[in-house]
Structures are given as C-alpha cells and as structure tokens.
Amino acid sequence: MTEPIVIANEFAEVLVEKVETRNGTRLRIRAPRADREILLCPLELEALTRQDHDLFSLLLAG
C-alpha cells in the first residue's frame, strides 16, 4: 500500500491512494470528515475525464 496523498482546502479534505484489490488496481478516495470512501477502477476514472465542470457543479448543488 502506498502513502495517501492529501488534497485539501478550507471546504474539504480527501485522501487519495492506489490500492490493489482482488479485482485489480483501484484508486481509493476517502473523505475523512464525511466518513466516506469510494474505490474507482481505471474505466470509471477515465469516464470522469470525459465530464466537464458543469456536471460537478450540479453534483455539488444537490
């Protein structure tokens, strides 16, 4: 396991790390303050790169 990368500002903090699972390599994104995490596969990460900022604005507004 690798040491997590911490990305934070005054509104949020996330820890990002590469992990090995039974199904292959995943990116774990954890939000400690919200006590939430998600594991994303390469295909899911690639799908994120196809989105524009409008999608993320909609997610944050909801």
N, C-alpha and C positions, 0 to 999 in steps of 0.2 A: 504494500500500500504506500502511496506517496503522501507527502505532507500537503494538506489542503492549502489552496490559495484563498486568501480573504479579500473580498471586494466589498467596500462599504462606503456609505456617505451618511449624512445626517438623517436619512429616511429609512435606510435598510442596510442589512449586512447579510452576505451569503458566503458560504464556504464551497469551493469547487475542487473536486478531486477525481482523478482517474481511478477506477476500481475494476478488478477482474471478478466476473460472476461465472456461474455455470454456463450462461448463455453468451459469454464473451465480454469484451471490454465495454464499460459504460462510463458515462460522466455522472457523478453524483453531485447534485446541487442541493445544499442544505441552507435553510433559513433558521438559525438558532432561536431568534426572538419569537418566531411564529411556531417553532417546534414542528417544522415541515421539511420534507426532503423528497426528491424525485431522482430516479435513475433514468438516464436517456441513452438510447443506443445511437450509433452513428447515423442511421437513417432518420431518426427523429431530430437529431441535431442538424442534419442537412436540411430538413424541412423548415427548421427555424430560419435558416439563412435566406429562404425564399420569401419571407414575410417582410412587410415594410413596417415602419414605426406606427402607422395607423392602427394596426392590429393590437399592438402592445398598449396603445393609448386606450383602446376600447376595453381591454382586459383590466387595466388599472381603474377605469371609470366604474366598472361593475362591481 
